[in-house]
């Protein structure tokens, strides 16, 4: 049996634009209902730093927007959790202590890692505990998995120690083969062990360490060229009317498309890159082929699980998502699970299949 975890980052856009109803709660409701039809859970990574900002500015947001984004999110988390869906922690540190004004959110765009927030370990550990506890109070279950905003988990030493101290089990920010060296985000996962489904970590998410208390389960990917990313699904997700124009412009600036000469553009498009199994950016049948063709897990891997990713703000093609869920549900060799279930499989004791069955009965 190969397990598949459908995870979704539950957030508005990284520059603070977007509408919580259009880009978060309404897409999440459709995704949850789709999975409920096949008896499967959605794993929701809630951007809790963004949520804290919504709650701390609730009065001003109600006055300007006519609704309370934080209250909408709290209500949906409680509702979906009762319906069997899974909630885990996701943080974009640039939202920490940000300000709201008539011009929108003023984010700290130069702060993109948890390690950059505090000088000492104790403060970092308490910060993670506070965000974890807040989310647990909303969803009513233990939060044991974490994903970094923008996948930026390096350097990460203070973060990983804080997660271990707060009894997290899974970290899932790595995309094997990814490298980003941009103005606000720097990471290098090119040396992450692609031959493993998961590995223990302690100091660096991309470096296995058997003494680590956390298990890194990367977002599954296949290597390709950058031009492979230019698909109708991805273009529609990134540049539809659903996406604010400011966000579209920032994406083009990030890749420097308009500044490249023809030859340099060709070299850019030929660069090798990991293609994430993103169900909002690839076709259902392509995703299924990648899942089925994934190599067998390494003999040291405790469980055969593939983590897929999506974003509520990119859920603009509901039929494609419905088809993908149907295809996976019809495959007798695949099973959709939550990351809470995967965390149970990783605990010492009975074989993974028996631990999963026990968790489902409970």
Secondary structure as the mmCIF struct_conf table of DSSP 4:
data_model
#
loop_
_struct_conf.conf_type_id
_struct_conf.id
_struct_conf.beg_label_comp_id
_struct_conf.beg_label_asym_id
_struct_conf.beg_label_seq_id
_struct_conf.end_label_comp_id
_struct_conf.end_label_asym_id
_struct_conf.end_label_seq_id
STRN STRN1 UNK A 2 UNK A 10
TURN_TY1_P TURN_TY1_P1 UNK A 14 UNK A 15
BEND BEND1 UNK A 16 UNK A 16
BEND BEND2 UNK A 18 UNK A 18
HELX_RH_AL_P HELX_RH_AL_P1 UNK A 20 UNK A 20
HELX_RH_PI_P HELX_RH_PI_P1 UNK A 21 UNK A 25
HELX_RH_AL_P HELX_RH_AL_P2 UNK A 26 UNK A 36
TURN_TY1_P TURN_TY1_P2 UNK A 37 UNK A 39
HELX_LH_PP_P HELX_LH_PP_P1 UNK A 41 UNK A 42
STRN STRN2 UNK A 43 UNK A 47
HELX_RH_AL_P HELX_RH_AL_P3 UNK A 48 UNK A 56
TURN_TY1_P TURN_TY1_P3 UNK A 57 UNK A 57
HELX_RH_AL_P HELX_RH_AL_P4 UNK A 58 UNK A 65
BEND BEND3 UNK A 66 UNK A 67
HELX_RH_AL_P HELX_RH_AL_P5 UNK A 69 UNK A 82
TURN_TY1_P TURN_TY1_P4 UNK A 83 UNK A 84
STRN STRN3 UNK A 86 UNK A 91
HELX_RH_3T_P HELX_RH_3T_P1 UNK A 93 UNK A 95
TURN_TY1_P TURN_TY1_P5 UNK A 96 UNK A 97
STRN STRN4 UNK A 99 UNK A 101
TURN_TY1_P TURN_TY1_P6 UNK A 102 UNK A 103
STRN STRN5 UNK A 104 UNK A 106
TURN_TY1_P TURN_TY1_P7 UNK A 109 UNK A 110
BEND BEND4 UNK A 113 UNK A 113
HELX_RH_3T_P HELX_RH_3T_P2 UNK A 114 UNK A 116
TURN_TY1_P TURN_TY1_P8 UNK A 117 UNK A 117
BEND BEND5 UNK A 119 UNK A 120
HELX_RH_AL_P HELX_RH_AL_P6 UNK A 121 UNK A 139
BEND BEND6 UNK A 140 UNK A 141
STRN STRN6 UNK A 145 UNK A 148
HELX_RH_3T_P HELX_RH_3T_P3 UNK A 149 UNK A 151
BEND BEND7 UNK A 155 UNK A 155
HELX_RH_AL_P HELX_RH_AL_P7 UNK A 157 UNK A 165
TURN_TY1_P TURN_TY1_P9 UNK A 166 UNK A 167
STRN STRN7 UNK A 170 UNK A 171
TURN_TY1_P TURN_TY1_P10 UNK A 176 UNK A 177
STRN STRN8 UNK A 179 UNK A 181
BEND BEND8 UNK A 183 UNK A 184
STRN STRN9 UNK A 186 UNK A 188
TURN_TY1_P TURN_TY1_P11 UNK A 190 UNK A 191
BEND BEND9 UNK A 192 UNK A 192
TURN_TY1_P TURN_TY1_P12 UNK A 194 UNK A 195
BEND BEND10 UNK A 197 UNK A 197
STRN STRN10 UNK A 198 UNK A 201
BEND BEND11 UNK A 202 UNK A 203
TURN_TY1_P TURN_TY1_P13 UNK A 205 UNK A 206
BEND BEND12 UNK A 207 UNK A 207
TURN_TY1_P TURN_TY1_P14 UNK A 210 UNK A 211
BEND BEND13 UNK A 213 UNK A 213
STRN STRN11 UNK A 214 UNK A 217
HELX_LH_PP_P HELX_LH_PP_P2 UNK A 218 UNK A 218
STRN STRN12 UNK A 219 UNK A 219
HELX_LH_PP_P HELX_LH_PP_P3 UNK A 220 UNK A 220
STRN STRN13 UNK A 221 UNK A 225
HELX_RH_3T_P HELX_RH_3T_P4 UNK A 226 UNK A 229
HELX_RH_AL_P HELX_RH_AL_P8 UNK A 232 UNK A 239
BEND BEND14 UNK A 240 UNK A 240
TURN_TY1_P TURN_TY1_P15 UNK A 241 UNK A 242
BEND BEND15 UNK A 243 UNK A 243
HELX_RH_AL_P HELX_RH_AL_P9 UNK A 245 UNK A 255
TURN_TY1_P TURN_TY1_P16 UNK A 256 UNK A 256
HELX_RH_3T_P HELX_RH_3T_P5 UNK A 257 UNK A 259
HELX_RH_AL_P HELX_RH_AL_P10 UNK A 262 UNK A 270
BEND BEND16 UNK A 271 UNK A 271
STRN STRN14 UNK A 272 UNK A 276
STRN STRN15 UNK A 278 UNK A 278
TURN_TY1_P TURN_TY1_P17 UNK A 279 UNK A 281
BEND BEND17 UNK A 282 UNK A 282
HELX_RH_AL_P HELX_RH_AL_P11 UNK A 284 UNK A 293
BEND BEND18 UNK A 294 UNK A 294
HELX_LH_PP_P HELX_LH_PP_P4 UNK A 295 UNK A 298
TURN_TY1_P TURN_TY1_P18 UNK A 299 UNK A 300
BEND BEND19 UNK A 302 UNK A 302
STRN STRN16 UNK A 305 UNK A 311
HELX_RH_3T_P HELX_RH_3T_P6 UNK A 312 UNK A 314
HELX_RH_AL_P HELX_RH_AL_P12 UNK A 318 UNK A 330
TURN_TY1_P TURN_TY1_P19 UNK A 332 UNK A 333
STRN STRN17 UNK A 334 UNK A 336
HELX_RH_AL_P HELX_RH_AL_P13 UNK A 339 UNK A 346
BEND BEND20 UNK A 347 UNK A 350
HELX_RH_AL_P HELX_RH_AL_P14 UNK A 352 UNK A 361
#
